Amino acid sequence: MSSSRLPLIDAMKGVGCLAIILHHLAIYGPMSEVVSQAAPQLIESLELYARLAVQMFFVLAGFLVAGQLTSRSPAMSRSAPALIWKRYKRLITPFLFSLTSAILITAIVRPWFEHESLSPAPSLFQLLTHALLLHDILGIEALSAGVWFVAIDFQLFASTILLTLLMRRATPHWEAVFPLLIIVLSAVSLWFVNRNSQYDSYAPYFFGAYGLGMLAFWSTRPSFGALTLLVIATLGSVALYIEFRNPISVALATAVLVSIAAQKGWLNRWPRPGILTWLGTRSYSIFLIHYGICIGINALWSVLFPTGVFINALGMLTAVLVSVGAGALLYRYIESQSGVIGKNWTTALLIVAVTTTLVLESMTW
């Protein structure tokens, strides 16, 4: 089964990226603070539950990466460093542009918009740690919402590729043994590591969800569907019995849904291409760009419409739509293009934006 452009997975990503935007709009006011006066339960629900969509993304990422880890996959003809470098470039290129836009917008609004949601003025060292995806590991404050997810996604991918390389060298029957290793590692993550939030800057904390996604892919192998689905259910159910956690329940539900859909052939057939699949294709760019957009519109609304529930609800909707539009542009001109970083206009634009940001921030110190 091909793991590229599966409509159901794209649609799930589309729903997930909208949920993350709404979650951040709920916690980064002041528009949500005004709206909460009339709909406190709605804003609270977005704060508490919309963020759980990241668990779905981890499961889907595991599902998709498992599709690359077969002896028939073209990816397996490349070395592990080459695969990891390719993944890093794929993640970091739109990441750099979106992070720059976020800190530039923050620098522009900082003089007249005082709010706790603003990230601090960046230093060159802070920018470097973000570019290397080491900010959380080094305890550096994030410059944009959700950047932790990018770092964890890269850690999970790199770890999985290295484990695959070790298994290939250890035994010629690695494709049969490797799922057993993933089951063990997923159990350790779900039953032990994930219960300690002090590890949430590292891949093992989230490997349970990632591993469930990989198992969901392997459930499509002939005569392994029911057994693998039982393993998925057991891993998740035991984890929830030990300690109930909403993120794990979402990861389990996602893995079960994707496993059944994959076995039934629904991933390739449903839904028909539409707005959700369009959003899903661009979900990474939308996810990356939305923080700066939300900060900018919150700042603008705080001046133009400091009160009024309806107009601030409209502002939140505007932030969602503008984030989607900006993400579509980021996808078209950056994420979907090759050779973006180099001796070209896009790199020059990035350098100018970073320089402008540092100058603006230095003027406010």
SULKA-V938522 format. One record per backbone hydrogen bond with DSSP energy under -1.0 kcal/mol. CO is the residue of the C=O (numbers start at 1). NH is the residue of the N-H. E is the energy in kcal/mol with one decimal. If there is no record, write none. Layout:
co,nh,e
CO,NH,E
CO,NH,E
This chain:
co,nh,e
6,10,-2.5
7,11,-2.6
8,12,-2.3
9,13,-2.3
10,14,-2.3
11,15,-2.2
12,16,-2.4
13,17,-2.6
14,18,-1.5
15,19,-2.0
16,20,-2.1
17,21,-1.9
18,22,-2.3
19,23,-2.3
20,24,-2.3
21,25,-2.2
22,26,-1.8
23,27,-1.6
24,28,-2.2
30,34,-1.6
31,35,-2.3
32,36,-2.5
34,37,-1.2
35,38,-1.6
35,39,-2.2
39,43,-1.9
40,44,-2.4
41,45,-2.3
42,46,-2.2
43,47,-2.1
44,48,-2.4
45,49,-3.1
49,52,-1.6
50,53,-1.6
51,54,-1.9
52,55,-1.4
53,57,-1.8
54,58,-2.0
55,59,-2.1
56,60,-2.6
57,61,-2.4
58,62,-2.2
59,63,-2.4
60,64,-2.5
61,65,-2.4
62,66,-2.0
65,68,-1.4
70,73,-1.5
73,76,-1.2
74,77,-1.5
75,78,-1.6
79,83,-2.1
80,84,-2.7
81,85,-2.7
82,86,-2.2
83,87,-2.1
84,88,-2.6
85,89,-2.6
86,90,-2.0
87,91,-2.3
88,92,-3.3
89,93,-1.8
91,95,-1.2
92,96,-2.6
93,97,-1.4
94,98,-2.5
95,99,-2.7
96,100,-2.1
97,101,-2.0
98,102,-2.1
99,103,-2.4
100,104,-2.1
101,105,-2.5
102,106,-2.3
103,107,-2.0
104,108,-2.0
105,109,-2.2
106,110,-1.8
109,112,-1.3
109,113,-1.5
115,118,-1.6
123,127,-2.3
124,128,-2.2
125,129,-2.4
126,130,-1.7
127,131,-2.3
128,132,-1.8
129,134,-3.1
130,133,-1.3
134,138,-2.3
135,140,-3.4
136,139,-1.1
144,147,-1.1
147,151,-1.6
148,152,-2.4
149,153,-2.8
150,154,-2.1
151,155,-2.3
152,156,-2.8
153,157,-2.3
154,158,-2.9
155,159,-2.6
156,160,-2.2
157,161,-2.5
158,162,-2.3
159,163,-2.3
160,164,-2.2
161,165,-2.3
162,166,-2.2
163,167,-2.3
164,168,-2.5
165,169,-1.8
166,170,-1.6
167,171,-2.1
173,176,-1.2
173,177,-1.6
174,178,-3.4
177,181,-1.4
178,182,-2.2
179,183,-2.2
180,184,-2.0
181,185,-2.6
182,186,-2.5
183,187,-2.2
184,188,-2.3
185,189,-2.2
186,190,-3.1
187,191,-2.8
188,192,-1.5
188,193,-2.0
189,194,-3.1
192,195,-1.4
193,196,-2.0
196,199,-2.0
197,200,-1.8
199,202,-2.0
202,205,-1.2
203,206,-1.5
206,210,-1.7
207,211,-3.4
208,212,-2.1
209,213,-1.7
210,214,-1.8
211,215,-2.5
212,216,-2.0
213,217,-1.6
214,218,-2.2
215,219,-1.3
217,220,-1.8
218,221,-1.7
221,224,-2.0
224,228,-2.8
225,229,-2.3
226,230,-1.9
227,231,-2.0
228,232,-2.5
229,233,-2.4
230,234,-2.4
231,235,-2.7
232,236,-2.3
233,237,-2.6
234,238,-2.5
235,239,-1.7
236,240,-2.2
237,241,-2.1
238,242,-2.6
239,243,-2.2
245,249,-2.0
246,250,-2.2
247,251,-2.3
248,252,-2.7
249,253,-2.3
250,254,-2.5
251,255,-2.5
252,256,-2.5
253,257,-2.4
254,258,-2.8
255,259,-2.5
256,260,-2.5
257,261,-2.6
258,262,-2.6
259,263,-2.2
260,264,-2.1
261,266,-2.2
266,270,-2.4
267,8,-1.3
274,278,-2.3
275,279,-2.5
276,280,-2.5
277,281,-2.1
278,282,-1.1
280,283,-1.1
282,286,-2.4
283,287,-3.0
284,288,-2.2
285,289,-2.3
286,290,-1.5
289,293,-1.3
290,294,-2.9
291,295,-2.4
292,296,-2.4
293,297,-2.5
294,298,-2.3
295,299,-2.3
296,300,-2.2
297,301,-2.8
298,302,-2.0
300,304,-2.4
301,305,-2.6
308,312,-1.7
309,313,-2.3
310,314,-2.4
311,315,-1.4
312,316,-2.0
313,317,-2.0
314,318,-2.4
315,319,-2.3
316,320,-1.9
317,321,-2.4
318,322,-2.9
319,323,-2.1
320,324,-2.2
321,325,-2.4
322,326,-3.0
323,327,-2.6
324,328,-2.2
325,329,-1.7
326,330,-2.4
327,331,-2.5
328,332,-2.3
329,333,-2.6
330,334,-1.8
330,335,-2.2
331,336,-2.6
334,337,-1.1
342,344,-1.7
344,348,-1.8
345,349,-2.4
346,350,-2.1
347,351,-2.5
348,352,-2.5
349,353,-2.4
350,354,-2.3
351,355,-2.6
352,356,-2.7
353,357,-2.2
354,358,-2.4
355,359,-2.2
356,360,-2.7
357,361,-2.8
358,362,-2.0
359,363,-1.4
